[in-house]
Amino acid sequence: MTKRINQQPDDTSATITQLAAAMTALGHYNGTNSDAEHAQEAARLGSEPYYRLLLVNALLGGVEVEAMIADSASVSEAHLRAAHQQALSAAGTADDPAKLLGFLRWRTLRIAGPLRDIAQDEATGPVPLAAAHAAEGLQRLLAVSAAGQEPASAAPQTLTTDLQTARDALTTAVTNIDIMLRLLQHAEDTFSC
């Protein structure tokens, strides 16, 4: 891990100006980054928290694309794992299993939403639907795992509900995978004659 990266972020949020400066550095912001500009945009959108939310997520999207590009570099598997660990360290989750599981659940929730949206279109077929259900099952399992890090405060009924929901979601995912496998087998049988 590089020595110049703060491994334990503080709990203060970045300012809107800092977020816009980071976006500018990545080529994803073309404004003047002035207080007046930000106040005007926040007013146009209806609130500063919503404006900040949009900026943070735009920055995250830009950084994720940079990470995808960097991940495709010719490095060893060990170097790639170390780089991914760097992201967890920078997020302050690497050394705390409960925080790590909560962070991974948050990441999974960000995946599940778009998958559910894609799966609403019947033309996408059963595989995106299976992926949406698998993401739901995974986030529920991560919730149970995170709660298990502090068993004294875990509510048994909530854990039971989450586990049942995870099982149902994963079962539905497998059902949709089986549908696709049958379709592929039918196509193979039809065209092999």
Secondary structure, 3 states (H helix, E strand, C coil): CCCCCCCCCCCCCCCHHHHHHHHHHCCCCCCCCCHHHHHHHHHHHCCHHHHHHHHHHHHHHHHHHHHHHHHCCCCCHHHHHHHHHHHHHHCCCCCCHHHHHHHHHHHHHHHHHHHHHHHCCHHHCHHHHHHHHHHHHHHHHHHHHHHCCCHHHCCHHHHHHHHHHHHHHHHHHHHHHHHHHHHHHHHHHHHCC
